Amino acid sequence: MTTKKLIPHLEKELGKINFGMFLRVARKSQELTQVTMAKKLDMAKGTLCDIEKGRQTISPELAFKIARKCGLSEIVAVQLAIQDQLTKSKLNFKVKLAA
Protein backbone atom coordinates (compact mmCIF):
# COMPACT_ATOMS: atom_id res chain seq x y z
CA MET A 1 0.00 0.00 0.00
CA THR A 2 1.41 3.40 -0.92
CA THR A 3 1.73 6.19 1.63
CA LYS A 4 -0.88 8.18 -0.29
CA LYS A 5 -3.43 5.37 0.11
CA LEU A 6 -2.41 4.79 3.72
CA ILE A 7 -3.50 8.25 4.96
CA PRO A 8 -7.28 7.63 4.66
CA HIS A 9 -6.92 4.33 6.53
CA LEU A 10 -4.87 5.96 9.27
CA GLU A 11 -7.38 8.80 9.61
CA LYS A 12 -10.19 6.28 9.93
CA GLU A 13 -8.39 4.61 12.83
CA LEU A 14 -6.66 7.57 14.49
CA GLY A 15 -8.55 10.68 13.44
CA LYS A 16 -7.17 13.60 11.49
CA ILE A 17 -3.51 13.29 10.49
CA ASN A 18 -1.33 16.39 10.34
CA PHE A 19 2.20 17.02 9.08
CA GLY A 20 3.67 16.87 12.57
CA MET A 21 2.22 13.42 13.22
CA PHE A 22 3.46 12.26 9.82
CA LEU A 23 6.98 13.49 10.57
CA ARG A 24 7.04 12.08 14.12
CA VAL A 25 5.96 8.62 12.95
CA ALA A 26 8.54 8.73 10.14
CA ARG A 27 11.26 9.72 12.61
CA LYS A 28 10.35 7.00 15.07
CA SER A 29 10.09 4.36 12.33
CA GLN A 30 13.67 5.25 11.37
CA GLU A 31 14.58 4.94 15.08
CA LEU A 32 15.95 8.49 15.21
CA THR A 33 15.88 10.81 18.20
CA GLN A 34 14.63 14.36 17.83
CA VAL A 35 18.23 15.57 18.18
CA THR A 36 19.44 13.31 15.35
CA MET A 37 16.50 14.18 13.10
CA ALA A 38 16.90 17.90 13.77
CA LYS A 39 20.57 17.68 12.74
CA LYS A 40 19.60 15.75 9.61
CA LEU A 41 17.10 18.50 8.75
CA ASP A 42 19.46 21.31 9.77
CA MET A 43 17.05 22.79 12.31
CA ALA A 44 16.89 23.28 16.06
CA LYS A 45 15.51 20.42 18.13
CA GLY A 46 12.92 22.82 19.58
CA THR A 47 11.70 23.69 16.10
CA LEU A 48 11.35 20.00 15.24
CA CYS A 49 9.48 19.42 18.50
CA ASP A 50 7.10 22.31 17.74
CA ILE A 51 6.43 20.92 14.24
CA GLU A 52 5.82 17.40 15.55
CA LYS A 53 3.46 18.67 18.26
CA GLY A 54 1.53 20.80 15.75
CA ARG A 55 2.49 24.06 17.46
CA GLN A 56 4.21 25.28 14.30
CA THR A 57 2.86 24.92 10.79
CA ILE A 58 5.29 24.88 7.90
CA SER A 59 5.19 25.98 4.30
CA PRO A 60 4.56 23.49 1.51
CA GLU A 61 8.10 24.24 0.28
CA LEU A 62 9.65 23.27 3.63
CA ALA A 63 7.44 20.16 3.82
CA PHE A 64 8.74 19.14 0.40
CA LYS A 65 12.38 19.67 1.45
CA ILE A 66 11.88 17.72 4.70
CA ALA A 67 10.21 14.83 2.85
CA ARG A 68 13.01 14.71 0.30
CA LYS A 69 15.74 14.69 2.99
CA CYS A 70 13.93 11.94 4.92
CA GLY A 71 12.93 9.80 1.95
CA LEU A 72 9.22 10.35 2.56
CA SER A 73 6.37 10.94 0.14
CA GLU A 74 6.69 14.52 -1.06
CA ILE A 75 3.08 14.64 -2.22
CA VAL A 76 1.74 13.52 1.16
CA ALA A 77 4.04 15.93 3.02
CA VAL A 78 2.96 18.93 0.93
CA GLN A 79 -0.69 17.89 1.11
CA LEU A 80 -0.56 17.69 4.91
CA ALA A 81 1.29 21.02 5.21
CA ILE A 82 -1.36 22.78 3.09
CA GLN A 83 -4.15 21.05 5.03
CA ASP A 84 -2.59 22.23 8.31
CA GLN A 85 -2.55 25.82 7.04
CA LEU A 86 -6.21 25.61 6.02
CA THR A 87 -7.17 24.09 9.36
CA LYS A 88 -5.28 26.81 11.24
CA SER A 89 -7.17 29.41 9.18
CA LYS A 90 -10.46 27.69 10.11
CA LEU A 91 -11.23 27.05 6.44
CA ASN A 92 -13.17 23.85 6.05
CA PHE A 93 -11.56 22.52 2.87
CA LYS A 94 -9.99 19.14 2.11
CA VAL A 95 -6.77 19.04 0.09
CA LYS A 96 -5.90 16.33 -2.44
CA LEU A 97 -2.78 16.68 -4.55
CA ALA A 98 -1.66 14.86 -7.65
CA ALA A 99 1.75 14.93 -9.29
Backbone hydrogen bonds, N-H to C=O, Kabsch-Sander energy under -0.5 kcal/mol:
donor,donor_aa,acceptor,acceptor_aa,energy
6,L,2,T,-1.4
7,I,3,T,-1.5
9,H,5,K,-0.7
10,L,6,L,-2.5
11,E,7,I,-2.8
12,K,8,P,-1.8
13,E,9,H,-1.6
14,L,10,L,-3.6
15,G,11,E,-1.9
22,F,18,N,-2.2
23,L,19,F,-2.7
24,R,20,G,-2.6
25,V,21,M,-2.6
26,A,22,F,-1.9
27,R,23,L,-2.7
28,K,24,R,-2.6
29,S,25,V,-2.4
30,Q,26,A,-1.3
31,E,28,K,-1.4
32,L,27,R,-2.2
37,M,33,T,-2.6
38,A,34,Q,-2.8
39,K,35,V,-2.0
40,K,36,T,-2.2
41,L,37,M,-2.1
42,D,38,A,-0.5
42,D,39,K,-0.9
43,M,38,A,-2.6
48,L,44,A,-2.1
49,C,45,K,-2.7
50,D,46,G,-2.4
51,I,47,T,-2.3
52,E,48,L,-2.9
53,K,49,C,-2.3
54,G,51,I,-1.2
55,R,50,D,-2.0
56,Q,50,D,-1.4
63,A,59,S,-2.4
64,F,60,P,-2.3
65,K,61,E,-2.1
66,I,62,L,-2.7
67,A,63,A,-2.6
68,R,64,F,-2.4
69,K,65,K,-2.3
70,C,66,I,-1.9
71,G,67,A,-0.9
71,G,68,R,-0.6
72,L,67,A,-2.8
77,A,73,S,-2.0
78,V,74,E,-2.5
79,Q,75,I,-2.5
80,L,76,V,-2.6
81,A,77,A,-2.2
82,I,78,V,-2.5
83,Q,79,Q,-2.4
84,D,80,L,-2.5
85,Q,81,A,-1.8
86,L,82,I,-2.2
87,T,83,Q,-2.6
88,K,84,D,-2.7
89,S,85,Q,-1.6
90,K,87,T,-1.7
91,L,86,L,-2.7
92,N,90,K,-0.6
93,F,91,L,-1.9
